[in-house]
Amino acid sequence: MSDEYEYQHEVEELEGKSATAARLFDVRRIIGGLFVVYGILVTIAGITASDADLKKAENININLWTGLSMLVVGLLFLLWLKLRPTAAPHTAPEPRQEGPGPVPRRDTDEG
């Protein structure tokens, strides 16, 4: 009985680690984080744009608008992750059998 308890405890511990890993490597976290980081970099490039850069883009600060858009998208991904976290996968417990089950009879006609 003690071995069964230890085995069950190990299984529950592994399930907990698996759920943590699933939340850690959620795609929304990775995509949102990358969009936020790149959005910050591009926004900084847009804020520090020179007059020559703006003249090439017909006086539209493309880097600023693209960076701000990337920031918004990244923050939306992270907000989505916060509002709808990944649920841990639940496995249905298998029915347990005590000892060997009944052996089905095979009726055969010999003769």
N, CA, C and O atoms as a GROMACS GRO file, in nm:
protein
  444
    1MET      N    1   0.082  -0.118   0.000
    1MET     CA    2   0.000   0.000   0.000
    1MET      C    3   0.087   0.125   0.000
    1MET      O    4   0.050   0.225  -0.062
    2SER      N    5   0.200   0.121   0.067
    2SER     CA    6   0.290   0.234   0.074
    2SER      C    7   0.349   0.265  -0.063
    2SER      O    8   0.364   0.381  -0.099
    3ASP      N    9   0.383   0.160  -0.140
    3ASP     CA   10   0.438   0.180  -0.274
    3ASP      C   11   0.335   0.247  -0.364
    3ASP      O   12   0.369   0.333  -0.446
    4GLU      N   13   0.210   0.207  -0.349
    4GLU     CA   14   0.104   0.266  -0.431
    4GLU      C   15   0.086   0.414  -0.398
    4GLU      O   16   0.065   0.495  -0.488
    5TYR      N   17   0.095   0.449  -0.271
    5TYR     CA   18   0.083   0.589  -0.229
    5TYR      C   19   0.198   0.672  -0.285
    5TYR      O   20   0.177   0.783  -0.333
    6GLU      N   21   0.320   0.618  -0.279
    6GLU     CA   22   0.436   0.690  -0.332
    6GLU      C   23   0.424   0.708  -0.483
    6GLU      O   24   0.457   0.814  -0.537
    7TYR      N   25   0.376   0.604  -0.550
    7TYR     CA   26   0.359   0.612  -0.695
    7TYR      C   27   0.257   0.720  -0.729
    7TYR      O   28   0.280   0.800  -0.820
    8GLN      N   29   0.144   0.722  -0.658
    8GLN     CA   30   0.040   0.822  -0.682
    8GLN      C   31   0.095   0.962  -0.656
    8GLN      O   32   0.065   1.056  -0.730
    9HIS      N   33   0.174   0.977  -0.551
    9HIS     CA   34   0.233   1.107  -0.518
    9HIS      C   35   0.328   1.153  -0.630
    9HIS      O   36   0.327   1.271  -0.666
   10GLU      N   37   0.407   1.062  -0.684
   10GLU     CA   38   0.499   1.097  -0.793
   10GLU      C   39   0.422   1.138  -0.918
   10GLU      O   40   0.460   1.232  -0.987
   11VAL      N   41   0.313   1.067  -0.947
   11VAL     CA   42   0.232   1.099  -1.064
   11VAL      C   43   0.171   1.238  -1.049
   11VAL      O   44   0.173   1.317  -1.144
   12GLU      N   45   0.119   1.270  -0.932
   12GLU     CA   46   0.060   1.402  -0.909
   12GLU      C   47   0.167   1.512  -0.920
   12GLU      O   48   0.139   1.620  -0.972
   13GLU      N   49   0.287   1.485  -0.873
   13GLU     CA   50   0.395   1.583  -0.882
   13GLU      C   51   0.434   1.607  -1.027
   13GLU      O   52   0.456   1.722  -1.067
   14LEU      N   53   0.442   1.500  -1.108
   14LEU     CA   54   0.476   1.515  -1.249
   14LEU      C   55   0.366   1.588  -1.325
   14LEU      O   56   0.394   1.668  -1.414
   15GLU      N   57   0.240   1.563  -1.289
   15GLU     CA   58   0.130   1.634  -1.354
   15GLU      C   59   0.137   1.784  -1.324
   15GLU      O   60   0.110   1.867  -1.410
   16GLY      N   61   0.175   1.818  -1.200
   16GLY     CA   62   0.190   1.958  -1.164
   16GLY      C   63   0.302   2.025  -1.242
   16GLY      O   64   0.287   2.138  -1.288
   17LYS      N   65   0.414   1.955  -1.257
   17LYS     CA   66   0.526   2.010  -1.334
   17LYS      C   67   0.488   2.026  -1.481
   17LYS      O   68   0.527   2.123  -1.545
   18SER      N   69   0.413   1.930  -1.534
   18SER     CA   70   0.370   1.936  -1.673
   18SER      C   71   0.279   2.055  -1.697
   18SER      O   72   0.291   2.124  -1.798
   19ALA      N   73   0.188   2.080  -1.604
   19ALA     CA   74   0.098   2.195  -1.617
   19ALA      C   75   0.177   2.325  -1.610
   19ALA      O   76   0.147   2.420  -1.684
   20THR      N   77   0.277   2.331  -1.523
   20THR     CA   78   0.360   2.451  -1.513
   20THR      C   79   0.437   2.474  -1.642
   20THR      O   80   0.447   2.587  -1.689
   21ALA      N   81   0.491   2.367  -1.699
   21ALA     CA   82   0.565   2.380  -1.825
   21ALA      C   83   0.472   2.422  -1.938
   21ALA      O   84   0.512   2.500  -2.025
   22ALA      N   85   0.350   2.373  -1.938
   22ALA     CA   86   0.255   2.411  -2.042
   22ALA      C   87   0.223   2.559  -2.034
   22ALA      O   88   0.213   2.626  -2.137
   23ARG      N   89   0.207   2.612  -1.912
   23ARG     CA   90   0.180   2.755  -1.897
   23ARG      C   91   0.303   2.838  -1.930
   23ARG      O   92   0.291   2.948  -1.984
   24LEU      N   93   0.421   2.787  -1.897
   24LEU     CA   94   0.543   2.862  -1.920
   24LEU      C   95   0.571   2.879  -2.069
   24LEU      O   96   0.615   2.986  -2.112
   25PHE      N   97   0.547   2.776  -2.147
   25PHE     CA   98   0.578   2.780  -2.290
   25PHE      C   99   0.453   2.801  -2.374
   25PHE      O  100   0.445   2.752  -2.486
   26ASP      N  101   0.357   2.875  -2.320
   26ASP     CA  102   0.237   2.907  -2.396
   26ASP      C  103   0.277   2.999  -2.512
   26ASP      O  104   0.354   3.093  -2.492
   27VAL      N  105   0.225   2.972  -2.630
   27VAL     CA  106   0.261   3.048  -2.750
   27VAL      C  107   0.222   3.194  -2.735
   27VAL      O  108   0.291   3.282  -2.787
   28ARG      N  109   0.113   3.221  -2.666
   28ARG     CA  110   0.069   3.360  -2.650
   28ARG      C  111   0.172   3.440  -2.572
   28ARG      O  112   0.192   3.559  -2.600
   29ARG      N  113   0.237   3.378  -2.476
   29ARG     CA  114   0.339   3.447  -2.397
   29ARG      C  115   0.460   3.481  -2.485
   29ARG      O  116   0.515   3.591  -2.477
   30ILE      N  117   0.501   3.387  -2.566
   30ILE     CA  118   0.619   3.407  -2.652
   30ILE      C  119   0.591   3.513  -2.758
   30ILE      O  120   0.671   3.605  -2.778
   31ILE      N  121   0.477   3.500  -2.826
   31ILE     CA  122   0.443   3.597  -2.932
   31ILE      C  123   0.422   3.736  -2.872
   31ILE      O  124   0.472   3.835  -2.925
   32GLY      N  125   0.348   3.743  -2.763
   32GLY     CA  126   0.323   3.872  -2.699
   32GLY      C  127   0.451   3.938  -2.652
   32GLY      O  128   0.469   4.059  -2.670
   33GLY      N  129   0.539   3.859  -2.592
   33GLY     CA  130   0.666   3.914  -2.546
   33GLY      C  131   0.752   3.967  -2.659
   33GLY      O  132   0.812   4.073  -2.648
   34LEU      N  133   0.757   3.891  -2.768
   34LEU     CA  134   0.837   3.937  -2.883
   34LEU      C  135   0.779   4.064  -2.944
   34LEU      O  136   0.853   4.156  -2.979
   35PHE      N  137   0.647   4.070  -2.956
   35PHE     CA  138   0.585   4.191  -3.011
   35PHE      C  139   0.612   4.311  -2.922
   35PHE      O  140   0.638   4.421  -2.972
   36VAL      N  141   0.607   4.293  -2.792
   36VAL     CA  142   0.633   4.405  -2.701
   36VAL      C  143   0.777   4.451  -2.712
   36VAL      O  144   0.803   4.571  -2.720
   37VAL      N  145   0.871   4.358  -2.713
   37VAL     CA  146   1.013   4.395  -2.722
   37VAL      C  147   1.042   4.466  -2.855
   37VAL      O  148   1.105   4.572  -2.856
   38TYR      N  149   0.996   4.407  -2.967
   38TYR     CA  150   1.021   4.470  -3.096
   38TYR      C  151   0.944   4.601  -3.108
   38TYR      O  152   0.992   4.696  -3.171
   39GLY      N  153   0.825   4.608  -3.049
   39GLY     CA  154   0.748   4.732  -3.052
   39GLY      C  155   0.820   4.844  -2.981
   39GLY      O  156   0.819   4.958  -3.027
   40ILE      N  157   0.882   4.812  -2.868
   40ILE     CA  158   0.960   4.914  -2.795
   40ILE      C  159   1.076   4.963  -2.880
   40ILE      O  160   1.100   5.083  -2.890
   41LEU      N  161   1.148   4.869  -2.942
   41LEU     CA  162   1.263   4.908  -3.024
   41LEU      C  163   1.222   4.994  -3.144
   41LEU      O  164   1.286   5.095  -3.173
   42VAL      N  165   1.116   4.953  -3.212
   42VAL     CA  166   1.073   5.028  -3.330
   42VAL      C  167   1.014   5.163  -3.290
   42VAL      O  168   1.031   5.262  -3.362
   43THR      N  169   0.946   5.170  -3.176
   43THR     CA  170   0.892   5.297  -3.127
   43THR      C  171   1.006   5.394  -3.094
   43THR      O  172   0.998   5.513  -3.125
   44ILE      N  173   1.110   5.343  -3.032
   44ILE     CA  174   1.227   5.428  -3.003
   44ILE      C  175   1.289   5.478  -3.133
   44ILE      O  176   1.330   5.594  -3.143
   45ALA      N  177   1.296   5.390  -3.234
   45ALA     CA  178   1.349   5.434  -3.363
   45ALA      C  179   1.259   5.540  -3.426
   45ALA      O  180   1.307   5.630  -3.494
   46GLY      N  181   1.128   5.531  -3.403
   46GLY     CA  182   1.036   5.631  -3.456
   46GLY      C  183   1.045   5.763  -3.384
   46GLY      O  184   1.031   5.869  -3.445
   47ILE      N  185   1.067   5.758  -3.253
   47ILE     CA  186   1.079   5.882  -3.175
   47ILE      C  187   1.205   5.957  -3.213
   47ILE      O  188   1.206   6.080  -3.217
   48THR      N  189   1.312   5.884  -3.242
   48THR     CA  190   1.441   5.947  -3.274
   48THR      C  191   1.463   5.962  -3.424
   48THR      O  192   1.576   5.981  -3.468
   49ALA      N  193   1.355   5.955  -3.502
   49ALA     CA  194   1.370   5.966  -3.648
   49ALA      C  195   1.413   6.107  -3.687
   49ALA      O  196   1.369   6.206  -3.628
   50SER      N  197   1.499   6.113  -3.786
   50SER     CA  198   1.546   6.245  -3.833
   50SER      C  199   1.450   6.301  -3.938
   50SER      O  200   1.359   6.232  -3.985
   51ASP      N  201   1.472   6.425  -3.972
   51ASP     CA  202   1.388   6.488  -4.076
   51ASP      C  203   1.407   6.421  -4.211
   51ASP      O  204   1.314   6.413  -4.291
   52ALA      N  205   1.528   6.373  -4.237
   52ALA     CA  206   1.554   6.305  -4.364
   52ALA      C  207   1.475   6.175  -4.373
   52ALA      O  208   1.424   6.139  -4.479
   53ASP      N  209   1.466   6.102  -4.259
   53ASP     CA  210   1.389   5.978  -4.258
   53ASP      C  211   1.240   6.006  -4.281
   53ASP      O  212   1.172   5.933  -4.352
   54LEU      N  213   1.192   6.111  -4.221
   54LEU     CA  214   1.051   6.146  -4.238
   54LEU      C  215   1.023   6.193  -4.382
   54LEU      O  216   0.916   6.165  -4.437
   55LYS      N  217   1.119   6.263  -4.441
   55LYS     CA  218   1.100   6.311  -4.579
   55LYS      C  219   1.094   6.194  -4.676
   55LYS      O  220   1.019   6.198  -4.774
   56LYS      N  221   1.174   6.087  -4.649
   56LYS     CA  222   1.170   5.967  -4.736
   56LYS      C  223   1.035   5.898  -4.730
   56LYS      O  224   0.993   5.834  -4.827
   57ALA      N  225   0.966   5.910  -4.617
   57ALA     CA  226   0.838   5.843  -4.599
   57ALA      C  227   0.721   5.939  -4.614
   57ALA      O  228   0.613   5.916  -4.560
   58GLU      N  229   0.743   6.047  -4.688
   58GLU     CA  230   0.639   6.148  -4.714
   58GLU      C  231   0.580   6.204  -4.585
   58GLU      O  232   0.458   6.218  -4.572
   59ASN      N  233   0.667   6.235  -4.490
   59ASN     CA  234   0.633   6.295  -4.361
   59ASN      C  235   0.538   6.211  -4.275
   59ASN      O  236   0.462   6.264  -4.194
   60ILE      N  237   0.544   6.082  -4.294
   60ILE     CA  238   0.469   5.988  -4.208
   60ILE      C  239   0.574   5.912  -4.127
   60ILE      O  240   0.664   5.849  -4.184
   61ASN      N  241   0.561   5.918  -3.998
   61ASN     CA  242   0.658   5.849  -3.911
   61ASN      C  243   0.619   5.701  -3.902
   61ASN      O  244   0.552   5.658  -3.808
   62ILE      N  245   0.663   5.624  -4.002
   62ILE     CA  246   0.624   5.483  -4.013
   62ILE      C  247   0.674   5.402  -3.893
   62ILE      O  248   0.602   5.318  -3.840
   63ASN      N  249   0.796   5.428  -3.851
   63ASN     CA  250   0.851   5.353  -3.737
   63ASN      C  251   0.770   5.376  -3.610
   63ASN      O  252   0.746   5.283  -3.533
   64LEU      N  253   0.728   5.498  -3.588
   64LEU     CA  254   0.651   5.528  -3.468
   64LEU      C  255   0.516   5.456  -3.470
   64LEU      O  256   0.479   5.392  -3.372
   65TRP      N  257   0.444   5.466  -3.582
   65TRP     CA  258   0.313   5.402  -3.591
   65TRP      C  259   0.324   5.250  -3.590
   65TRP      O  260   0.240   5.183  -3.529
   66THR      N  261   0.424   5.195  -3.656
   66THR     CA  262   0.443   5.050  -3.655
   66THR      C  263   0.482   5.001  -3.516
   66THR      O  264   0.432   4.898  -3.470
   67GLY      N  265   0.569   5.074  -3.450
   67GLY     CA  266   0.610   5.036  -3.315
   67GLY      C  267   0.495   5.040  -3.216
   67GLY      O  268   0.480   4.949  -3.134
   68LEU      N  269   0.414   5.145  -3.224
   68LEU     CA  270   0.298   5.154  -3.135
   68LEU      C  271   0.197   5.042  -3.164
   68LEU      O  272   0.137   4.986  -3.072
   69SER      N  273   0.180   5.011  -3.291
   69SER     CA  274   0.089   4.900  -3.328
   69SER      C  275   0.141   4.767  -3.275
   69SER      O  276   0.063   4.685  -3.225
   70MET      N  277   0.271   4.746  -3.285
   70MET     CA  278   0.329   4.622  -3.234
   70MET      C  279   0.315   4.614  -3.082
   70MET      O  280   0.290   4.506  -3.027
   71LEU      N  281   0.331   4.727  -3.014
   71LEU     CA  282   0.311   4.730  -2.869
   71LEU      C  283   0.168   4.692  -2.832
   71LEU      O  284   0.146   4.614  -2.739
   72VAL      N  285   0.071   4.746  -2.905
   72VAL     CA  286  -0.070   4.716  -2.877
   72VAL      C  287  -0.098   4.567  -2.900
   72VAL      O  288  -0.163   4.503  -2.817
   73VAL      N  289  -0.048   4.512  -3.010
   73VAL     CA  290  -0.071   4.370  -3.039
   73VAL      C  291  -0.006   4.282  -2.932
   73VAL      O  292  -0.068   4.186  -2.884
   74GLY      N  293   0.116   4.314  -2.895
   74GLY     CA  294   0.184   4.236  -2.792
   74GLY      C  295   0.113   4.242  -2.658
   74GLY      O  296   0.099   4.140  -2.590
   75LEU      N  297   0.066   4.361  -2.620
   75LEU     CA  298  -0.006   4.374  -2.494
   75LEU      C  299  -0.141   4.303  -2.499
   75LEU      O  300  -0.187   4.251  -2.398
   76LEU      N  301  -0.204   4.299  -2.616
   76LEU     CA  302  -0.329   4.224  -2.629
   76LEU      C  303  -0.305   4.074  -2.610
   76LEU      O  304  -0.385   4.005  -2.546
   77PHE      N  305  -0.196   4.023  -2.666
   77PHE     CA  306  -0.162   3.881  -2.646
   77PHE      C  307  -0.138   3.851  -2.498
   77PHE      O  308  -0.185   3.750  -2.447
   78LEU      N  309  -0.066   3.939  -2.430
   78LEU     CA  310  -0.038   3.917  -2.289
   78LEU      C  311  -0.164   3.932  -2.203
   78LEU      O  312  -0.181   3.862  -2.104
   79LEU      N  313  -0.252   4.024  -2.243
   79LEU     CA  314  -0.380   4.038  -2.173
   79LEU      C  315  -0.466   3.914  -2.193
   79LEU      O  316  -0.531   3.867  -2.099
   80TRP      N  317  -0.467   3.861  -2.314
   80TRP     CA  318  -0.540   3.738  -2.344
   80TRP      C  319  -0.487   3.624  -2.258
   80TRP      O  320  -0.565   3.544  -2.205
   81LEU      N  321  -0.357   3.616  -2.243
   81LEU     CA  322  -0.296   3.512  -2.160
   81LEU      C  323  -0.338   3.529  -2.014
   81LEU      O  324  -0.362   3.430  -1.945
   82LYS      N  325  -0.346   3.653  -1.968
   82LYS     CA  326  -0.384   3.679  -1.829
   82LYS      C  327  -0.531   3.647  -1.804
   82LYS      O  328  -0.566   3.589  -1.701
   83LEU      N  329  -0.617   3.684  -1.899
   83LEU     CA  330  -0.760   3.663  -1.880
   83LEU      C  331  -0.804   3.518  -1.903
   83LEU      O  332  -0.897   3.471  -1.838
   84ARG      N  333  -0.739   3.447  -1.994
   84ARG     CA  334  -0.774   3.309  -2.025
   84ARG      C  335  -0.650   3.220  -2.013
   84ARG      O  336  -0.595   3.178  -2.114
   85PRO      N  337  -0.607   3.190  -1.890
   85PRO     CA  338  -0.485   3.110  -1.874
   85PRO      C  339  -0.506   2.968  -1.925
   85PRO      O  340  -0.619   2.919  -1.936
   86THR      N  341  -0.397   2.904  -1.956
   86THR     CA  342  -0.400   2.767  -2.005
   86THR      C  343  -0.443   2.673  -1.895
   86THR      O  344  -0.385   2.674  -1.786
   87ALA      N  345  -0.543   2.593  -1.923
   87ALA     CA  346  -0.589   2.496  -1.824
   87ALA      C  347  -0.500   2.372  -1.832
   87ALA      O  348  -0.459   2.330  -1.940
   88ALA      N  349  -0.473   2.316  -1.717
   88ALA     CA  350  -0.392   2.194  -1.714
   88ALA      C  351  -0.472   2.080  -1.774
   88ALA      O  352  -0.592   2.068  -1.749
   89PRO      N  353  -0.407   1.996  -1.853
   89PRO     CA  354  -0.480   1.883  -1.912
   89PRO      C  355  -0.522   1.785  -1.803
   89PRO      O  356  -0.441   1.745  -1.719
   90HIS      N  357  -0.648   1.748  -1.806
   90HIS     CA  358  -0.699   1.654  -1.706
   90HIS      C  359  -0.713   1.517  -1.770
   90HIS      O  360  -0.770   1.502  -1.878
   91THR      N  361  -0.660   1.419  -1.704
   91THR     CA  362  -0.673   1.282  -1.752
   91THR      C  363  -0.775   1.212  -1.666
   91THR      O  364  -0.775   1.226  -1.543
   92ALA      N  365  -0.860   1.136  -1.730
   92ALA     CA  366  -0.963   1.062  -1.656
   92ALA      C  367  -0.896   0.945  -1.585
   92ALA      O  368  -0.815   0.875  -1.645
   93PRO      N  369  -0.930   0.923  -1.460
   93PRO     CA  370  -0.871   0.810  -1.390
   93PRO      C  371  -0.921   0.679  -1.449
   93PRO      O  372  -1.040   0.662  -1.478
   94GLU      N  373  -0.829   0.587  -1.466
   94GLU     CA  374  -0.865   0.457  -1.520
   94GLU      C  375  -0.927   0.372  -1.411
   94GLU      O  376  -0.884   0.378  -1.296
   95PRO      N  377  -1.028   0.293  -1.446
   95PRO     CA  378  -1.088   0.206  -1.344
   95PRO      C  379  -0.986   0.101  -1.299
   95PRO      O  380  -0.912   0.044  -1.378
   96ARG      N  381  -0.986   0.078  -1.169
   96ARG     CA  382  -0.890  -0.017  -1.113
   96ARG      C  383  -0.956  -0.152  -1.097
   96ARG      O  384  -1.074  -0.163  -1.066
   97GLN      N  385  -0.878  -0.253  -1.118
   97GLN     CA  386  -0.925  -0.389  -1.098
   97GLN      C  387  -0.847  -0.449  -0.983
   97GLN      O  388  -0.725  -0.434  -0.974
   98GLU      N  389  -0.917  -0.516  -0.897
   98GLU     CA  390  -0.853  -0.589  -0.788
   98GLU      C  391  -0.831  -0.733  -0.834
   98GLU      O  392  -0.926  -0.810  -0.846
   99GLY      N  393  -0.710  -0.766  -0.858
   99GLY     CA  394  -0.678  -0.904  -0.900
   99GLY      C  395  -0.719  -0.926  -1.044
   99GLY      O  396  -0.763  -0.833  -1.112
  100PRO      N  397  -0.705  -1.049  -1.091
  100PRO     CA  398  -0.741  -1.079  -1.230
  100PRO      C  399  -0.893  -1.074  -1.246
  100PRO      O  400  -0.968  -1.115  -1.157
  101GLY      N  401  -0.936  -1.025  -1.359
  101GLY     CA  402  -1.078  -1.014  -1.388
  101GLY      C  403  -1.134  -1.150  -1.428
  101GLY      O  404  -1.060  -1.247  -1.438
  102PRO      N  405  -1.263  -1.155  -1.450
  102PRO     CA  406  -1.324  -1.282  -1.489
  102PRO      C  407  -1.276  -1.324  -1.627
  102PRO      O  408  -1.256  -1.241  -1.716
  103VAL      N  409  -1.257  -1.450  -1.643
  103VAL     CA  410  -1.212  -1.505  -1.770
  103VAL      C  411  -1.335  -1.540  -1.852
  103VAL      O  412  -1.420  -1.617  -1.806
  104PRO      N  413  -1.346  -1.485  -1.971
  104PRO     CA  414  -1.464  -1.515  -2.052
  104PRO      C  415  -1.462  -1.661  -2.097
  104PRO      O  416  -1.357  -1.716  -2.132
  105ARG      N  417  -1.580  -1.722  -2.095
  105ARG     CA  418  -1.590  -1.861  -2.140
  105ARG      C  419  -1.602  -1.864  -2.291
  105ARG      O  420  -1.662  -1.777  -2.353
  106ARG      N  421  -1.541  -1.966  -2.345
  106ARG     CA  422  -1.552  -1.986  -2.488
  106ARG      C  423  -1.628  -2.116  -2.510
  106ARG      O  424  -1.577  -2.224  -2.483
  107ASP      N  425  -1.749  -2.102  -2.557
  107ASP     CA  426  -1.828  -2.222  -2.586
  107ASP      C  427  -1.797  -2.268  -2.726
  107ASP      O  428  -1.815  -2.195  -2.823
  108THR      N  429  -1.750  -2.388  -2.735
  108THR     CA  430  -1.719  -2.445  -2.865
  108THR      C  431  -1.789  -2.577  -2.878
  108THR      O  432  -1.796  -2.655  -2.782
  109ASP      N  433  -1.840  -2.602  -2.992
  109ASP     CA  434  -1.903  -2.731  -3.020
  109ASP      C  435  -1.799  -2.823  -3.078
  109ASP      O  436  -1.747  -2.801  -3.188
  110GLU      N  437  -1.771  -2.924  -3.004
  110GLU     CA  438  -1.676  -3.024  -3.055
  110GLU      C  439  -1.755  -3.150  -3.085
  110GLU      O  440  -1.819  -3.206  -2.996
  111GLY      N  441  -1.751  -3.190  -3.200
  111GLY     CA  442  -1.814  -3.320  -3.221
  111GLY      C  443  -1.893  -3.329  -3.335
  111GLY      O  444  -1.951  -3.435  -3.362
   0.00000   0.00000   0.00000
